[in-house]
Amino acid sequence: MSDAAFCPACVGLPERQLEKAASNGTNQIILSLPGIHCVACINGVERSLRGIDGVVNARVNLSMKRVTVGTTQPIAAEALIDTLEMAGFEARVLDTSLLGSDVDDYGRGLMTRLAVSGFANMNIMLLSVAIWSGAIGATMHLFHWITATIAIPTLIYAAQPFFDSGWRSLKAGRLNMDVPISLAIILASGISLYETLYGGHHSYFDAAVTLTFFLLIGRYLDHRSRKAAASAAAQLSALEVPRVMRLRDGVRQMVDFAELAIGDLVQVLPGGRIPVDGTITEGTSEIDRSLLTGESRMTVASVGAAVTAGEVNMTGPLTIRATTVGADTTLRKMVTMVDEAEAVRNRYTAVADKAAALYAPVVHLLALAAFGGWMLYSGDLRLSLNIAVAVLIITCPCAMGLAVPAVSTTAAGRLFRAGLLVKDGTALERLAEVDTVVFDKTGTLTMPAAARDALDPQTQSIALALTQNANHPISQAIAAAFANIAPAVVTDQQEHAGLGLSATYDDQTVRLGSGAWLGAGSGTFIQIGDAKPQKIALQSQLREGAAELVPAWQNLGLNIHLVSGDDADETARVAKELKIDAWQAQTKPADKVAYIEALAAGGAKVLMVGDGLNDTGALAAAYASVSPATAADASRAASDIVLLNDSLEPLIELPLVAKAALARIKENFTISTIYNVIAVPIALAGFATPLIASIAMSASSITVLLNALRLKGRV
C-alpha cells in the first residue's frame, strides 16, 4: 500500500513540460515519488537533488508523483535515490517508456473544433437573421455567399472527427452513428452551395454548422469522461526495475533488467524493490510484501528465504540468486493477468453503442425512402433531396449522442463534489448493475493503529514527537494514537530510510523503528538512550466510514464479501466486526482474481474495492472497481472510481447515483425516441426544411441536457 496522499490544492505541470523543463542537462532521469503529497515535499525533493554535483535541474510533478532530473554528466539513478531516501523521500526508478504520452492531443483538437464551430455558428446566425427578416435579391445572395465563405472551411475542419469515423466505419463494412451525421452535414452543405451558386432562395449552412456544434459538445463530453482511464498494466510494468546491480565473478556491475539470466546474483540495497524471483544467498532484512500480498506486517527474511519481484527490501542489504527473470517473474505475470482482465472488461458494450447499432441503419433507410417516395410523387430532384436531407438532420442522433455524456458528466461532477473521481465513461452504467461487492481489508476497510497501553506517558510523548511529521503509514498511525498528549521536545531529528527515526531527547539518543534496526526482533520498537527497546503494538482498526458503508450497502441488497492477503485471525476479526459472512484470508493476487471470476461465473456482477498492487488484477477483472487515493498507482489506474477522501462514507451514495444516472440515460433515449416519432413523419411529409429540422434537433438536444441536470438534485 502506498503512503501517498491526495492533495487537490497542489497541481503539477504536464509530464512532457516537466521533461522539457529539466532538459537543461545532457541526460534525463525520471524517478517515481509515491510518498510526496504537498508543496513542502516538492521543495524538499528539488533542493536535495540540486545539491548533487552534476545535477543542473530537477522538476517535480506532484499530480504524477514523479521528478525529472537533468544532469550534465552520467549519474546513476541509484545515487539520486540514495540522496532522496537520506532526505526522507521514498523513490523508485520508473521506466516511463511503458507509460505512454500524457498529452491529450485528441481532446485539444476536439476543444479547438468546438470553439471554431461555435464562433462560426454565432456569425452565421446573425446573417441568417437578416435573411429571415426579409432580405431579398442581391442582399440575400450576398449574405448567402458570406455564409458559405464562413461555413464551408468551418465544416471541413470542425466536422473532421465525424468524417474520419464514418469513413473508417464504411471501409470496415459497417455503419455507426457518424455515417448519418456525415451524410447530413455533407448533403446540407452541398444543397446550400448549389442554392448559393444558382441564386436559390434557401441555404442551410446554419443547420449544418449548428448540427456540428452540438455534436462536438457531446463528443467532447464523452471523451473527457473516458480520458482519465489509464492502463493498469502499463502502470505495473513501469514499477519493474529497469536497471539492477549484478554480481558476477566478484564484480559489481549495473546492468539492464533484460540482461539478467537465471542463476545471476543481484544485490538489493535497503529501500530498493526486488527485481527478480529468487533466493537470498547473503544478508538478513525485513521484507515489505504489502504491495503484492496485502499483508500488513513485514516479514524477516534471511539466507535461504524465497523472495519475489515487486517486494521491497526494508532494512538490510541482500544478495539474491535469480530463479526466474523476464516474463516469468511474479510482477510480470501480474502485468499479463491485468492485461487479460482489462481486455475482458473492455468488451462491455455501452448503452449508446447498443442504440447506435440499431439506429444508424434505420436513419439511412428513412432518408432513402423519403428521397425515393418524393421523386416518384413529384419528379422534382431538388425538392426530394431537400426532404431527404431534412429527414437525415431531424433524425440525426444529436440528442442520442448527448444522452450518455451529458448524464455521465453531471453525475461525475456530483460524485466529485462528494469526494469520488469517476475515471471511466461506462463506469456508472456498470455500477448500476452491480449486485455483489468484494472488499480488500488492509488499507481499504482497515488502517494500521497503535496501542497506547504498553507505553508510559513519557515514552508516548517521545514517540509522538518522532512521528508527528513523518509520512510512513506506521508513523502516522502512532502519531494518531498519541495525538491527545503533548509531544516531547526533541532535537536533531533524522529519518533513516527503511529503518526508522532518531532524535536527541534530554541529551540521550532516542530511536523509533524496525526491531531489526534496534536489535529487538520483529515489529516496531522505541528505544530511549541505552534502555531496552519497548515494542509498540500495532493492530488494524476500521477505516473511518467503514462501519457505516457496509450495512448501508447491505440494506441496498448488495452481497458483501471480504477477501484479504492477511492471516485468518485478523481477517475473521474484521469480518465479524462488520457482520460480513463471506470472507477468505491469505489470498494471493491470482486467488483474488479467481474468487471474482468464480462469482462472475455464478452470474454475479462484482464491484471490487481495493488498494494494493495485489488487488490490481482483481480490480481489472471485476465488473466495476473502486480504489482510494492512497492506493498504489497501478491500483488507481485499474479502477473506475477513485475515493479522494480518507473516509469511506462518500461511497454510500455511489450505487444510488449510478442507478439514477442509468435511469436518466434511459429517459434521454426515450425523449429522443418520442421526438423522432413526432418529428420524422413531419419531415417525411415535406413540412420541415433542413433549417426547421436543425431547430427541432437543437430543441431535443437541450431537453436531453436539462434532463441530465436533474441528477444534481436528490436521487
C-alpha positions in Angstrom: 0.0 0.0 0.0 1.4 3.3 -1.0 1.6 6.1 1.6 0.8 8.7 -0.9 -1.9 11.2 0.0 -4.2 13.1 -2.3 -3.6 16.9 -2.3 -6.2 18.5 -4.6 -4.8 22.0 -3.9 -1.4 21.1 -5.4 -1.4 20.7 -9.2 1.6 19.6 -11.1 2.6 20.5 -14.7 2.1 18.1 -17.6 4.9 15.5 -17.7 6.1 16.5 -21.1 6.5 20.1 -19.9 8.4 18.9 -16.9 10.8 16.8 -19.0 11.4 19.8 -21.2 12.0 22.0 -18.1 14.5 19.5 -16.8 16.3 19.1 -20.1 18.9 21.8 -19.5 21.3 18.9 -18.8 22.5 16.4 -21.4 20.9 13.5 -19.6 17.5 12.9 -18.1 16.4 10.5 -15.3 12.8 10.2 -14.2 12.0 8.8 -10.7 8.7 7.8 -9.1 8.0 9.5 -5.7 5.0 7.6 -4.3 5.1 9.4 -0.9 5.0 13.1 -1.9 1.8 15.0 -1.1 2.4 18.7 -0.7 4.4 21.8 -1.7 6.9 21.1 1.1 7.6 17.7 -0.4 8.3 19.3 -3.8 10.7 21.8 -2.3 12.5 19.1 -0.3 13.0 16.8 -3.3 14.1 19.5 -5.6 16.5 21.0 -3.0 18.0 17.6 -2.2 18.6 16.8 -5.9 20.1 20.1 -6.8 22.8 19.7 -4.2 24.3 16.8 -6.1 27.3 17.5 -8.4 26.3 17.2 -12.0 22.5 17.9 -11.5 21.5 21.1 -13.2 17.8 20.9 -12.7 15.0 18.9 -11.0 11.3 19.4 -11.5 8.7 17.6 -9.5 5.3 16.8 -11.0 3.0 16.3 -7.9 0.0 15.0 -9.7 2.0 12.3 -11.4 4.3 11.8 -8.3 7.5 12.0 -10.4 10.6 14.0 -10.6 12.5 14.7 -13.8 16.2 15.3 -13.3 18.6 17.0 -15.8 22.3 16.2 -15.5 25.5 17.4 -17.2 27.2 14.0 -16.7 26.1 10.4 -16.3 24.7 9.8 -12.8 23.4 6.5 -11.6 19.7 6.6 -10.7 20.6 4.8 -7.5 22.7 7.7 -6.4 19.7 10.0 -6.7 17.5 7.5 -4.9 20.0 7.3 -2.0 20.1 11.0 -1.7 16.4 11.3 -1.6 16.0 8.5 0.9 18.6 10.1 3.2 16.3 13.2 3.0 13.3 11.1 3.9 11.7 10.6 0.5 10.9 7.2 -1.0 12.0 7.0 -4.6 11.9 4.3 -7.3 13.3 4.1 -10.8 10.5 4.5 -13.3 10.5 3.1 -16.8 8.4 5.9 -18.4 8.7 4.4 -21.8 6.0 2.0 -20.7 3.6 4.7 -19.7 2.9 6.4 -23.0 2.3 10.1 -23.5 0.2 12.2 -21.1 -0.6 14.9 -23.7 -4.2 14.7 -24.9 -3.9 15.8 -28.5 -7.3 14.4 -29.4 -9.0 16.3 -26.6 -7.3 19.5 -27.5 -8.3 19.0 -31.1 -12.0 18.5 -30.2 -12.0 21.6 -28.0 -10.4 23.7 -30.8 -13.0 22.4 -33.3 -15.8 23.1 -30.8 -14.6 26.7 -30.4 -14.3 27.2 -34.2 -17.8 25.8 -34.9 -19.3 27.8 -32.0 -17.8 31.1 -33.2 -18.8 30.4 -36.9 -22.3 29.4 -35.8 -22.8 32.8 -34.0 -21.8 34.7 -37.1 -23.8 32.6 -39.5 -26.9 33.0 -37.2 -26.5 36.8 -37.3 -26.5 36.7 -41.1 -29.4 34.3 -41.1 -31.5 36.7 -39.0 -31.1 39.3 -41.8 -32.3 36.8 -44.4 -35.3 35.7 -42.2 -36.1 39.3 -41.6 -36.9 39.8 -45.3 -33.6 40.4 -47.2 -34.2 39.8 -50.9 -32.4 40.0 -54.2 -28.8 41.0 -54.3 -28.6 41.4 -50.5 -29.9 37.9 -49.8 -27.4 36.4 -52.3 -24.6 38.4 -50.8 -25.5 37.1 -47.3 -25.6 33.5 -48.8 -22.1 33.9 -50.2 -20.7 35.3 -46.9 -22.4 32.4 -45.0 -20.9 29.9 -47.4 -17.4 31.5 -47.0 -17.6 31.1 -43.3 -19.4 27.7 -43.2 -17.5 25.6 -45.7 -14.0 26.0 -44.2 -15.6 25.6 -40.7 -17.3 22.3 -41.6 -14.2 20.9 -43.4 -12.2 21.4 -40.2 -14.7 21.1 -37.4 -16.6 18.1 -38.7 -13.5 16.1 -39.4 -13.9 13.7 -36.4 -17.3 12.6 -37.8 -16.0 12.3 -41.4 -13.0 10.2 -40.3 -15.0 7.9 -38.0 -17.8 7.4 -40.6 -15.3 6.7 -43.4 -13.4 4.1 -41.2 -16.8 2.5 -40.4 -17.7 2.3 -44.1 -14.3 0.8 -45.0 -14.8 -1.8 -42.4 -18.2 -2.7 -43.9 -20.4 -1.5 -41.1 -22.5 1.5 -40.0 -22.1 3.7 -36.9 -23.7 7.0 -35.8 -21.1 9.1 -37.6 -22.2 7.8 -41.0 -25.6 9.5 -41.0 -24.1 12.5 -39.2 -21.5 12.9 -42.0 -24.1 12.4 -44.7 -26.4 15.1 -43.2 -23.6 17.6 -43.0 -22.3 16.9 -46.5 -25.8 16.9 -48.1 -27.0 20.0 -46.3 -23.8 21.8 -47.3 -23.9 20.6 -50.9 -27.6 21.7 -51.3 -26.7 25.1 -49.8 -23.8 25.6 -52.0 -25.9 24.6 -55.0 -28.6 27.1 -54.0 -25.9 29.8 -53.5 -24.3 29.2 -56.9 -27.6 29.3 -58.8 -29.3 32.1 -56.9 -31.7 30.0 -54.9 -33.8 31.3 -52.0 -32.7 28.8 -49.4 -29.4 27.7 -47.9 -28.9 25.5 -44.9 -25.3 26.3 -43.8 -26.7 27.4 -40.4 -28.3 24.0 -39.9 -25.1 22.1 -40.8 -22.9 24.3 -38.5 -25.4 24.1 -35.7 -25.6 20.4 -36.0 -21.8 20.1 -36.0 -21.5 22.4 -32.9 -24.0 20.4 -30.8 -22.4 17.1 -31.8 -19.0 18.3 -30.9 -20.3 19.2 -27.4 -21.4 15.6 -27.0 -18.2 14.1 -28.4 -16.0 16.2 -26.1 -18.0 15.4 -23.0 -17.8 11.7 -23.9 -14.0 12.0 -24.5 -13.4 13.8 -21.2 -15.3 11.2 -19.2 -13.1 8.5 -20.7 -9.7 10.2 -20.7 -9.0 9.7 -17.0 -8.7 6.0 -17.5 -5.1 4.7 -17.9 -3.8 1.2 -18.5 -3.1 -0.5 -15.2 -0.9 -3.0 -16.9 1.3 -0.1 -18.1 1.5 1.3 -14.6 2.5 -2.1 -13.2 5.2 -2.5 -15.9 6.6 0.9 -15.0 7.2 -0.4 -11.5 9.6 -3.0 -12.7 13.3 -2.1 -12.0 14.8 -1.2 -15.4 18.5 -1.4 -14.1 19.8 -3.7 -11.4 23.1 -4.3 -9.6 24.5 -7.7 -10.8 27.4 -9.5 -9.0 29.4 -11.7 -11.4 32.9 -13.2 -10.7 33.2 -10.8 -7.7 32.5 -7.7 -9.9 29.5 -5.4 -9.2 28.0 -4.0 -12.4 24.8 -2.0 -13.1 23.0 -3.7 -16.0 19.7 -3.6 -17.7 17.0 -5.8 -16.3 16.7 -7.6 -19.7 20.4 -8.7 -19.4 19.8 -10.8 -16.3 19.9 -14.6 -16.6 18.7 -17.4 -14.2 21.4 -18.0 -11.6 22.7 -14.4 -11.6 23.4 -12.8 -8.2 21.6 -9.5 -7.7 22.3 -7.0 -4.9 19.3 -5.0 -3.5 20.0 -2.2 -1.0 17.7 -1.1 1.8 14.6 0.7 0.4 15.1 -1.0 -3.0 12.5 -3.0 -4.9 13.4 -6.6 -5.5 13.7 -7.1 -9.3 13.5 -10.9 -9.7 12.1 -14.0 -8.1 14.9 -15.7 -6.2 16.6 -17.0 -3.1 18.6 -14.9 -0.6 22.3 -16.0 -0.5 23.6 -13.3 1.8 22.1 -10.8 4.3 19.1 -10.5 6.6 16.4 -7.9 6.3 12.7 -7.2 6.7 10.7 -7.5 3.6 7.6 -5.4 2.8 5.2 -7.6 0.8 2.1 -5.4 1.3 2.1 -4.2 -2.3 1.9 -7.8 -3.6 0.1 -9.8 -0.9 -1.7 -7.2 1.2 -0.1 -8.4 4.4 0.1 -5.6 6.9 3.2 -6.9 8.8 6.7 -7.0 7.5 8.5 -10.4 7.2 12.0 -11.1 8.4 14.0 -12.9 5.6 17.5 -14.3 5.7 19.7 -16.7 3.8 17.7 -19.4 2.1 14.4 -17.4 2.1 12.5 -17.1 -1.1 11.6 -13.5 -2.4 9.6 -12.3 -5.3 9.8 -9.5 -7.8 7.9 -6.4 -6.6 8.6 -6.8 -2.8 10.6 -4.1 -1.1 13.8 -4.7 0.9 13.4 -2.5 4.0 16.3 -2.8 6.5 19.5 -4.5 5.2 21.4 -5.2 2.0 20.6 -8.5 0.4 22.2 -10.7 -2.3 19.7 -12.7 -4.2 20.2 -15.6 -6.7 17.7 -15.2 -9.5 15.4 -18.2 -10.1 13.1 -16.5 -12.6 13.8 -13.5 -14.8 12.0 -11.5 -17.6 8.4 -12.6 -18.4 8.4 -15.3 -15.7 8.7 -13.1 -12.7 5.8 -12.6 -10.3 5.4 -9.0 -11.2 5.5 -9.6 -15.0 2.8 -12.4 -14.6 0.7 -9.8 -12.7 1.0 -7.5 -15.7 -0.2 -10.3 -18.0 -3.0 -11.1 -15.7 -4.2 -7.4 -15.6 -3.9 -7.2 -19.4 -6.2 -10.1 -19.8 -8.7 -8.9 -17.1 -8.9 -5.4 -18.7 -9.5 -7.0 -22.1 -12.5 -8.9 -20.7 -14.0 -5.9 -19.1 -13.4 -3.7 -22.1 -15.8 -5.9 -24.1 -18.7 -4.3 -22.1 -21.0 -2.6 -24.6 -22.3 0.8 -23.6 -25.9 1.7 -23.9 -25.1 4.3 -26.5 -23.2 1.7 -28.6 -26.1 -0.7 -28.5 -28.5 2.1 -29.6 -26.2 3.1 -32.4 -26.1 -0.4 -33.8 -29.9 -0.3 -34.4 -30.3 3.4 -35.1 -27.9 4.1 -38.0 -29.4 1.6 -40.5 -33.0 3.0 -39.7 -31.9 6.6 -40.4 -30.4 5.7 -43.8 -33.5 3.7 -44.8 -35.8 6.5 -43.8 -33.9 9.1 -45.7 -33.6 6.9 -48.8 -37.4 6.2 -48.6 -38.1 9.9 -48.4 -36.0 10.6 -51.4 -37.4 7.8 -53.5 -41.0 8.5 -52.5 -40.9 12.2 -53.3 -39.1 11.6 -56.6 -41.9 9.2 -57.6 -44.5 11.7 -56.4 -43.2 15.0 -57.7 -40.3 14.2 -60.0 -38.5 17.3 -58.5 -34.9 16.3 -57.7 -34.3 19.5 -55.6 -37.4 19.0 -53.5 -36.8 15.3 -53.0 -33.2 15.9 -52.0 -34.2 18.7 -49.6 -36.8 16.4 -47.9 -34.2 13.6 -47.6 -31.7 15.9 -46.0 -34.4 17.2 -43.6 -35.1 13.6 -42.6 -31.4 13.0 -42.1 -31.0 16.1 -39.9 -34.2 15.7 -37.9 -33.3 12.0 -37.2 -29.6 12.9 -36.6 -28.5 11.3 -33.3 -27.5 14.6 -31.7 -29.8 14.1 -28.7 -28.8 10.4 -28.6 -25.2 11.4 -28.8 -25.6 13.7 -25.8 -27.8 11.3 -23.8 -24.9 9.4 -22.2 -22.1 12.0 -21.9 -24.4 14.7 -20.5 -25.6 12.3 -17.8 -22.1 10.9 -17.1 -20.6 14.4 -16.8 -23.3 15.6 -14.5 -23.2 12.5 -12.3 -19.3 12.6 -12.3 -19.5 16.3 -11.1 -21.9 15.4 -8.3 -19.7 12.5 -7.2 -16.5 14.6 -7.4 -18.0 17.1 -5.0 -18.7 14.2 -2.7 -15.1 13.0 -2.9 -15.3 10.4 -5.7 -13.5 10.7 -9.0 -15.1 8.8 -12.0 -12.4 7.7 -14.4 -14.2 5.5 -17.0 -17.0 6.6 -19.3 -19.0 3.4 -18.8 -18.4 3.1 -15.0 -21.7 4.4 -13.9 -23.6 2.2 -16.3 -21.8 -0.9 -14.9 -22.1 0.2 -11.3 -25.8 0.5 -11.6 -25.9 -3.2 -12.4 -23.7 -4.4 -9.6 -25.2 -6.9 -7.1 -22.0 -8.1 -5.3 -19.2 -6.3 -3.6 -15.7 -7.7 -2.8 -13.7 -5.7 -0.3 -9.9 -5.9 0.3 -9.1 -5.5 4.0 -5.7 -3.8 4.7 -5.7 -0.2 3.5 -9.3 -0.4 2.4 -11.6 -1.4 5.2 -8.8 -1.1 7.9 -5.9 1.1 8.6 -2.9 0.5 10.9 -3.3 1.7 14.5 -1.0 1.8 17.5 -2.0 0.6 21.1 -1.1 3.1 23.8 -1.4 0.9 26.9 2.1 -0.7 26.8 4.0 2.6 26.9 4.4 5.1 29.8 3.4 8.8 29.3 6.9 10.0 28.7 7.6 7.3 26.1 4.3 8.2 24.4 5.2 11.9 24.2 8.7 11.0 22.7 7.0 8.7 20.1 4.6 11.5 19.2 7.5 13.9 18.7 9.3 11.5 16.5 6.4 10.6 14.3 4.1 13.7 14.1 5.8 15.0 10.9 6.6 11.6 9.2 4.8 10.3 6.2 5.1 6.5 6.7 1.7 4.9 7.5 3.0 3.3 10.7 4.4 6.7 11.8 1.1 8.3 11.0 -0.7 5.6 13.0 1.5 6.1 16.0 1.1 9.9 15.8 -2.7 9.5 15.6 -2.8 7.2 18.7 -0.9 9.7 20.8 -2.4 12.9 19.3 -4.2 14.0 22.5 -0.9 14.4 24.5 1.8 17.0 24.3 4.9 16.0 22.3 8.3 15.9 23.9 10.9 18.5 22.9 13.5 16.7 20.7 16.3 18.0 18.5 18.5 16.7 15.7 15.6 14.6 14.3 16.5 12.4 11.4 14.7 9.8 9.2 16.7 6.7 8.2 15.4 5.2 5.0 14.0 1.7 5.6 15.0 1.8 9.2 13.2 4.4 11.3 13.5 7.7 13.1 16.0 9.1 15.5 16.4 12.3 17.6 18.0 13.7 20.7 15.9 14.0 23.9 17.4 15.1 27.3 20.9 14.5 26.0 20.0 11.0 25.0 19.6 9.4 21.6 16.0 8.2 21.0 15.1 5.9 18.2 11.9 4.5 16.8 11.8 1.9 14.0 12.1 -1.7 13.0 13.1 -4.3 15.5 16.0 -5.4 13.3 17.5 -1.9 13.4 17.2 -1.7 17.2 18.3 -5.3 17.8 14.9 -6.4 19.3 13.4 -8.8 16.8 10.4 -8.4 14.5 8.0 -5.4 14.8 8.2 -1.7 15.7 10.1 -0.6 18.7 11.1 2.7 20.5 14.4 3.0 22.4 15.4 5.8 24.8 19.2 6.0 25.3 20.6 2.7 26.2 17.4 1.3 27.7 15.8 -1.8 26.5 13.7 -1.2 23.3 10.0 -1.2 24.0 7.6 -2.7 21.5 4.8 -0.5 20.1 1.8 -2.8 19.5 0.3 -2.3 16.1 -3.1 -3.5 15.0 -5.7 -2.8 12.4 -8.7 -0.5 13.1 -11.7 0.1 10.9 -11.2 2.9 8.4 -13.4 5.9 9.0 -16.8 5.3 7.4 -16.4 1.5 7.1 -18.9 0.8 9.9 -21.5 2.9 8.1 -20.7 1.8 4.5 -21.0 -1.9 4.8 -24.5 -2.0 6.4 -25.7 0.7 4.1 -24.8 -1.3 1.0 -26.2 -4.5 2.6 -29.5 -2.6 3.0 -29.4 -1.8 -0.7 -29.4 -5.6 -1.4 -25.7 -5.9 -2.2 -23.9 -9.1 -1.2 -20.7 -8.2 0.7 -17.5 -10.3 0.6 -14.2 -9.8 2.3 -11.0 -11.2 0.6 -7.6 -10.4 2.2 -4.0 -11.4 2.0 -3.7 -11.1 5.8 -3.9 -14.0 8.2 -7.2 -15.8 9.1 -7.5 -14.5 12.6 -7.2 -10.8 11.7 -9.5 -11.2 8.6 -12.1 -13.1 10.7 -12.0 -10.3 13.4 -12.7 -7.6 10.8 -15.4 -9.7 9.1 -17.2 -10.3 12.4 -17.0 -6.6 13.4 -18.6 -5.6 10.1 -21.0 -8.5 10.0 -19.6 -9.9 6.8 -20.4 -13.6 6.5 -18.5 -14.4 3.3 -14.7 -14.0 3.8 -11.4 -15.5 2.7 -7.9 -15.0 4.1 -4.3 -15.4 3.0 -5.2 -14.9 -0.7 -2.6 -14.2 -3.3 -3.2 -11.8 -6.3 -4.2 -14.7 -8.6 -6.5 -16.1 -5.8 -8.4 -12.8 -5.7 -8.9 -12.8 -9.5 -10.1 -16.4 -9.3 -12.5 -15.5 -6.5 -14.1 -12.8 -8.6 -14.2 -14.9 -11.7 -16.0 -17.7 -9.7 -18.6 -15.1 -8.5 -19.0 -13.9 -12.1 -19.4 -17.4 -13.4 -22.3 -17.8 -11.0 -24.0 -14.8 -12.6 -22.8 -12.1 -10.1 -21.8 -8.6 -11.3 -19.0 -7.8 -8.9 -17.7 -4.4 -7.6 -14.1 -4.8 -6.3 -12.9 -2.3 -3.7 -9.1 -2.5 -3.0 -5.9 -0.5 -2.8 -2.7 -2.6 -3.1 -0.7 -3.9 -6.1 -2.0 -7.3 -5.0 -5.5 -6.0 -5.8 -4.8 -4.7 -9.3 -5.7 -7.9 -11.1 -8.9 -8.2 -9.1 -9.8 -4.6 -9.8 -9.3 -5.1 -13.5 -11.2 -8.4 -13.5 -14.3 -7.1 -11.7 -17.3 -5.7 -13.5 -16.6 -2.4 -11.8 -14.0 -1.2 -9.3 -13.1 1.4 -6.7 -9.8 2.3 -5.0 -8.8 5.0 -2.5 -6.5 7.8 -3.5 -3.9 6.3 -1.1 -3.8 3.2 -3.2 -0.8 2.0 -5.3 -0.6 3.9 -8.6 -1.4 0.7 -10.6 -4.5 0.0 -8.5 -5.8 3.6 -9.1 -5.2 3.1 -12.8 -7.1 -0.2 -12.8 -10.1 1.4 -11.0 -13.2 3.0 -12.5 -13.7 5.2 -9.4 -11.1 6.8 -7.1 -12.1 7.7 -3.5 -10.5 11.1 -2.7 -11.3 11.2 1.0 -9.9 9.3 3.9 -13.4 8.3 4.9 -15.3 5.6 3.1 -18.6 7.3 3.8 -18.9 9.1 0.4 -19.2 5.6 -1.2 -22.6 5.1 0.4 -24.4 7.1 -2.3 -22.3 5.7 -5.2 -24.8 2.9 -6.1 -27.7 5.3 -5.8 -26.2 7.9 -8.1 -25.2 5.2 -10.6 -28.7 3.8 -10.7 -30.2 7.3 -11.0 -27.7 8.0 -13.9 -28.7 4.9 -15.7 -32.3 5.8 -15.3 -31.6 9.3 -16.7 -29.7 7.8 -19.7 -32.7 5.6 -20.5 -35.1 8.6 -20.1 -32.9 10.5 -22.5 -33.2 7.7 -25.1 -36.9 7.7 -24.5 -37.0 11.5 -25.1 -35.0 11.1 -28.3 -37.3 8.3 -29.5 -40.5 10.2 -28.8 -39.0 13.3 -30.6 -38.3 11.1 -33.6 -41.8 9.5 -33.6 -43.3 13.0 -33.8 -40.7 14.8 -36.0 -39.9 12.1 -38.6 -43.5 11.9 -40.0 -43.5 15.7 -40.3 -40.2 15.6 -42.2 -41.3 12.8 -44.4 -44.5 14.7 -45.3 -42.3 17.6 -46.6 -43.3 20.1 -43.9 -39.8 20.5 -42.4 -37.0 22.2 -44.3 -33.4 21.4 -43.3 -33.4 24.6 -41.2 -36.6 23.7 -39.3 -35.1 20.2 -38.8 -32.0 21.7 -37.4 -34.0 23.8 -34.9 -36.1 20.8 -33.8 -32.9 18.8 -33.4 -31.4 21.5 -31.2 -34.6 21.6 -29.1 -34.3 17.9 -28.4 -30.6 18.2 -27.5 -31.4 21.0 -25.0 -34.2 18.8 -23.5 -31.7 16.0 -23.0 -29.2 18.3 -21.3 -31.9 19.7 -19.0 -32.9 16.2 -18.0 -29.3 15.2 -17.2 -29.0 18.3 -14.9 -31.7 16.7 -12.7 -29.0 14.5 -11.3 -27.7 17.5 -9.3 -30.8 17.1 -7.0 -32.0 14.2 -4.9 -31.6 10.6 -6.3 
